[in-house]
Amino acid sequence: MIKSKWTLAAFTVAVFALGWWSGAARGQASTRVYELRTYHCFPGKLPDLQKRFREHTMTIFDRHGMHSVGYWTFENEALKDKTLIYMISHESRDQARKNWAEFSADPEWKQVQTASEANGKIVEKVDSEFLDPTDFSPLK
């Protein structure tokens, strides 16, 4: 229950951020999709994951057409030290598959991942959901 409650809260914040971020796209039909991802870290590894995103991952995402919308951690004690939620967008669902394939094969990403996991794996589990804006959403 806590997980879904807090995931919904993070999603709500993301939607407000998206409304601001994509103001120019209002009223236009689009195939753009948004991907909400939740990373569940091994104990003590969230700072390593945050460092990897801060210093490398976001730049590599940009290079592969994966647009960062927002990144969140929890205030809730049960989740705050082990969970990162973020939202990215892709031109379409098909493009998302291509973006992830290119990202996964990127030599810099492979190097960054290997280096960041020198002292053990960081992420235990990833949840991913694709979202489409509704026809009444401020973003399209």
C-alpha positions, 0 to 999 in steps of 0.5 A: 500500500505504501509503495503505490500511495507514494508512487502515485504521489510522485506521479502527480508531482511529475504531471504538474512538472510536465505541464510546465515543461511541455507548455509549447506542445499544448493542443497539438496531437502527439505520439510522445510517451512518458515513462515512469521508472522506479529504481529499488536499490540495494541497502546503502546504494541510493547515493551511488545511483544518484551520483551515476545519474547526476554525473553520467546517465542524464547526459547519455539519456539526452544523447539517445533522445530520452528527455528527462522530466524529473527525478524524485526521492521519498520523504517516507522513511521506509523508502527514502534511502532506497528508492529513486523515481524518475520520468523521461519522455520519448517521441513514441513507444517505438522510439522508446524501444530504440532509445533503450536499445541504443542506450544499453549498447552505448560504450560510455554507458557500459563503462559508467555502469561497470565503474559504478558497480565496482563495489557491487550491484546498485539496483535490485529491481526496476519498475517501468510504466509507459503513460499517455497524456489524456485529451484534457491534459495540459500536456500532449 
